């Protein structure tokens, strides 16, 4: 079973979540985690969804999901959960936040390639 992370951003309107879920179902997917919010000042809807699917062809999944939400004209990204992201960590003089992030990275909770920049 492959695990994927999908992000979506588009103008806020009814039906986005339903259409996205239909696209994931078409890809034989099961949503395991989802977070979303609307930003009234900009009128944007933003969503991050984790799902699993036996389908290994990421292009096929992307095509199914994109087709299901096409009418919303979203900015859509899809990646395997196992793919490591490059992360830039910038810290001020106060180090408590960067310590927490580095601790999470060290124990494997933050699967990323961390780049650290410290400013004065």
Secondary structure, 3 states (H helix, E strand, C coil): CEEEEEEEEEECCCCHHHHHHHHHHHCCEEEEEEEEEEECCCCEEEEEEEEEECCCCHHHHHHHHHHHHHHHCCEEEEEECCCCEEEEEEECCCCHHHHHHHHHHHCCCCCEEEEEEECC
